[in-house]
Amino acid sequence: MAEMTPGIVKSQTGMDQISWNILGQTYVPKQVTPECFSWHATLPPGTFVPPHIHPDQDEYLYILEGRFEFLLDGQEAIGEPGDLVKLPRGIPHGIFNKSDATIKTLFWVTPTARLYDLFWALHNLGPTADPAEVVAVSAAHAIDFLPPPPEEDR
């Protein structure tokens, strides 16, 4: 990872023209340094990031378009355009687009840790990827997915 250089990353573009397909969502990295990693995410209706924990990173979302439903440390919450969502390290959280509209948001984590590498590992696995493979690859990159809730809680 290189140090940050001054400049503007234009809308609709990312670093080195990278665009990842992460389980049906589009992630476009905007900046990566050892201290911070940011990306623009587009989440189509019905997509989600299952409950997980970043043991060594703080995560943030600035919601640009759409309405997110969150599970934050066991509590349900709603995020809408203009909201900043703070997800401290070690706190379980899940991110859901249960609406019929696409959501756009700016994510960032600090420090970067291995998340940038994880997105390369998950890129193009597709929405039918084996969940056990996704969990194992994520765990190898220090992101811990939580087990699904009991059937009666779904």
N, C-alpha and C positions, 0 to 999 in steps of 0.2 A: 504494500500500500504506500502510495506517495503522499507527501504533504499536500495540503490544500493550496491551490493557486487562486488568485483573485479572478473574478469574472462572473458571468451570468450563464446559468444553464437555462436555455430557452424552454418555454412551454412545449409540450409534445416531444421533447427530446430528453435523453439521459446521457450518462457517461458512455462514451465510445459506442453510441447507438445500441446499447444493450436493452433488451426487453425480454423479461422472463415470463414464461407461462408456469405459474405455480398453482397446480391443482385447479385449473380453470379460471384463475385470477391473473391479471397482468400487473407485473411489478417492473417499474422502470427506475433503476438506481440513479440518483441525482448527485450524490457525493459520498465518498468513503475515505476515511482516514482511520488510524488506529483508535482515535478517541470517539468518533461519531460516524454513523452510517444513516443516510436518508434515502427514501425511495417514494415514488408516487405509485399508488395502488388503485386499480380499477377492479371492483368486485361486482360481478353480474348478480342479478336476483338469484336467491337460493344458495349462494356460496357462503362459506364460513371458514374461520380458523378455529379448530376445536380447542377446548380449554387446555392451556399449557402454562409453563413457568419458564421465565428467563432467570436462572439463578444468579447470573452475574451482570445483568444489564437492566437499565431503566429504559422503558419504551414509551413513546408518545405518538399520538395521532392528532392531526389537525384536520377536521372534517371539512371537505370542500363542497361536496354534493351528496345528497341522499341522507338516509336515516339508518344508523347502526343500532343494533341491539347488542349489548355486552353482558357478559357474566364476569363480574369483578369481585374476586375474593368471596364467591358464593352469592353475591347480590346482583340482581338484574338492574340494568341501567340503560338509558337511551342517549345516543349522541347524534347531534344534528349539525348542519352547516354552521361554521364559526366556532364550534366547540373544540376545546383542547382536552383530550383524554390522556390522563397520566396513569401509567402502569408501572409502579415501582418494582424493582427486582425482587424475586422471590414470591410475588403475589400471583396466584393463579388467575388467568383471564381467558375468555373466549370471545370471539368477534363474529357476529352473524349479520348477514343481509337477508332478512325475512320479508323484505318489501318486494314490490314488483318493478322497482327502478334500480338502475345501476348506481353504485356508490363510488365516489372518488375521494381519496384522502392522501395526505402526506404523512408518512410514518418516519420516525427516526428512533435509533437506539444509541445509548452511550454506556460503555464503550462498544466498539464494533464487535469485539470478540470474534466468533466464527460464523456470525449470521450471514455475511456476504458469501462465504464459501458454501453455507447450507443452501442458499438460493440457487447457486449453480448446480448443486447436487440434486435438488428437487425439480429443476427446470425440465419441462416437457415430460414428466412422469405421467401426466394426464389425470383427468378426474376419476378414472377407474383404477388408479394406482392401488397396490396392495397396502392397506392401512398399516400392517405390521412393518412393511419396508419403510414407509414414511416415518413411523415412530422410531425405528432403529437408526435411520439416517439422521433424524433430528437429534436423537440422544447423543450420537457421536459428535454432534456440533453444539452440545451444551444447551439444547432446548428440550425440555421434558414435558411430553404430552401426558395428560392425566387419563386414567381409565374412564370409559364411559360410565354414566350414572346407571344404577340398577334399572332394570326394565320398567319397574313401576314408577320411576321418577321421570321417564322420558315423555 
